[in-house]
Amino acid sequence: VIFFPEVSQRAENRVLSCLPQTAQRGSLDVLRQSFQLVDVFQFASSVGDLLEDLEHSLRTDSALRTFAAGFIGAGNMGGSLAQAALSAVPADRIAVICHTPEHTRAASARLGCPAGDSNAALAATSRFLFLGVKPGMIGELAAEISSSVSPGTVLVSMLAGISLSRLEELFGADRPILRIMPNTPLSLIHLR
């Protein structure tokens, strides 16, 4: 199973520039692995490795966030990525929020991680913010959270058909943004 990420050198540089110096060297290899054509299981592992590698540096980062990763949308795709992240980062460092309180509670219980209070609060307290809403909802979400996203927070989009250029228009070209295109077999990662 293959995925095709769309990540430019500029995006890689922006992500690296927001990492503490001590994390950049090890993270660069993990990031570069994620930017290549890879098996979906390798990709899930790379997400977990990246979060694990950063977790250590986040402990000493003066701008420590509550969550290493926040997931806005934890359906099939977002839930699978959150599950992969949970293999590398303690559950209390991952949070999810969905479009209804009922879905949020269900995703939180299914994954065993905290539920976010609101999209804006999760945006303000997450080091990596995974955007897993329906593509047609991104404009509304951007309007809701743009002013809350902390400086240096890495936005990770898994939205089909929404380009990096469009994400930069919505969130600002100065923000580190990654666009990934995983697929649902990622949920089989626990079988490895």
QUIPEKA-V411103 format. One record per residue. N is the residue number from 1. RES is the residue in one small letter. PSI is psi in whole degrees, 0 to 359 (none if undefined). BURIAL is + if it has 9 or more other C-alpha atoms within 8 Angstrom, else -. D_LAST is the distance of its C-alpha to the last C-alpha in Angstrom with 1 decimal. Layout:
BEGIN
n->{N;N}
res->{RES;RES}
psi->{PSI;PSI}
burial->{BURIAL;BURIAL}
d_last->{D_LAST;D_LAST}
END
This chain:
BEGIN
n->{1;2;3;4;5;6;7;8;9;10;11;12;13;14;15;16;17;18;19;20;21;22;23;24;25;26;27;28;29;30;31;32;33;34;35;36;37;38;39;40;41;42;43;44;45;46;47;48;49;50;51;52;53;54;55;56;57;58;59;60;61;62;63;64;65;66;67;68;69;70;71;72;73;74;75;76;77;78;79;80;81;82;83;84;85;86;87;88;89;90;91;92;93;94;95;96;97;98;99;100;101;102;103;104;105;106;107;108;109;110;111;112;113;114;115;116;117;118;119;120;121;122;123;124;125;126;127;128;129;130;131;132;133;134;135;136;137;138;139;140;141;142;143;144;145;146;147;148;149;150;151;152;153;154;155;156;157;158;159;160;161;162;163;164;165;166;167;168;169;170;171;172;173;174;175;176;177;178;179;180;181;182;183;184;185;186;187;188;189;190;191;192}
res->{v;i;f;f;p;e;v;s;q;r;a;e;n;r;v;l;s;c;l;p;q;t;a;q;r;g;s;l;d;v;l;r;q;s;f;q;l;v;d;v;f;q;f;a;s;s;v;g;d;l;l;e;d;l;e;h;s;l;r;t;d;s;a;l;r;t;f;a;a;g;f;i;g;a;g;n;m;g;g;s;l;a;q;a;a;l;s;a;v;p;a;d;r;i;a;v;i;c;h;t;p;e;h;t;r;a;a;s;a;r;l;g;c;p;a;g;d;s;n;a;a;l;a;a;t;s;r;f;l;f;l;g;v;k;p;g;m;i;g;e;l;a;a;e;i;s;s;s;v;s;p;g;t;v;l;v;s;m;l;a;g;i;s;l;s;r;l;e;e;l;f;g;a;d;r;p;i;l;r;i;m;p;n;t;p;l;s;l;i;h;l;r}
psi->{128;148;160;95;148;97;125;164;323;318;318;315;321;320;313;325;337;354;148;147;320;335;342;316;306;325;330;316;318;316;314;322;320;337;354;169;113;162;145;327;323;322;314;318;320;319;313;316;317;313;321;316;320;333;318;313;331;330;330;0;129;338;42;130;160;319;138;324;136;140;112;102;111;47;217;306;306;320;321;317;320;319;318;318;324;342;347;339;140;145;328;356;4;138;152;152;142;183;345;154;324;315;323;312;318;316;318;315;317;320;339;32;167;154;138;151;319;163;315;318;320;321;325;341;9;138;316;128;110;125;108;36;171;141;325;348;358;324;314;317;316;317;325;321;345;315;347;340;124;148;137;348;134;120;129;111;133;28;117;133;1;110;165;322;316;320;321;322;318;321;348;136;347;356;143;123;133;145;122;157;71;176;169;339;350;331;347;5;327;348;347;none}
burial->{-;-;+;+;+;+;+;-;-;-;+;+;-;+;+;+;-;+;+;+;-;-;+;+;-;-;+;+;-;+;+;-;+;+;+;-;+;+;+;+;-;-;+;+;+;+;+;+;+;+;+;+;+;+;+;-;+;+;-;-;-;-;-;-;+;-;+;+;+;+;+;+;+;+;+;-;+;+;+;+;+;+;+;+;+;+;-;+;+;-;+;-;+;+;+;+;+;+;-;-;-;-;+;+;+;-;+;+;-;-;+;-;+;+;+;+;-;-;+;+;+;+;+;+;+;+;+;+;+;+;+;+;+;-;+;-;-;+;-;-;-;+;-;+;+;+;-;+;+;+;-;+;+;+;+;+;+;+;+;-;-;-;-;+;-;-;+;+;-;+;+;-;-;-;+;+;+;+;+;+;+;+;-;-;-;+;+;-;+;-;-;-}
d_last->{14.4;16.6;18.2;21.5;22.3;26.0;26.6;29.9;30.9;33.0;30.1;28.2;31.4;32.0;28.6;29.2;32.7;31.7;29.4;31.1;32.2;30.0;26.8;27.8;27.2;23.6;22.8;24.5;21.9;19.0;21.3;22.2;18.7;18.3;21.7;20.9;19.7;15.9;12.9;11.9;8.4;10.5;12.9;11.0;10.1;13.9;15.0;13.5;14.8;18.1;18.6;17.8;20.2;22.8;22.6;24.5;27.1;27.5;28.6;31.6;32.2;35.6;34.4;31.6;30.2;29.2;25.8;23.4;22.3;24.1;23.1;26.1;24.7;21.6;21.4;18.6;18.1;19.2;17.4;14.0;14.9;16.2;13.0;11.2;14.3;14.4;11.4;13.9;17.3;19.1;19.6;23.3;22.8;21.3;23.7;23.8;26.9;27.5;30.7;32.0;32.0;30.7;27.6;27.2;27.4;25.0;22.3;23.0;22.7;19.5;17.8;19.8;21.4;25.0;26.8;28.9;32.7;33.4;32.2;34.7;33.8;30.1;31.2;33.4;31.0;27.7;26.9;24.6;25.6;23.4;25.7;24.2;27.5;29.0;30.6;34.0;33.7;33.1;36.8;37.4;34.4;35.6;39.1;37.8;35.6;36.9;39.4;36.9;34.2;34.6;35.5;32.5;30.0;27.6;27.5;24.3;25.1;22.9;26.1;26.7;30.1;30.9;31.6;31.5;35.3;35.5;33.3;35.6;38.6;37.2;36.0;38.0;37.5;37.4;34.1;30.8;29.0;25.8;25.0;21.5;20.7;17.1;16.6;15.3;12.2;10.9;10.8;7.8;5.8;5.5;3.8;0.0}
END
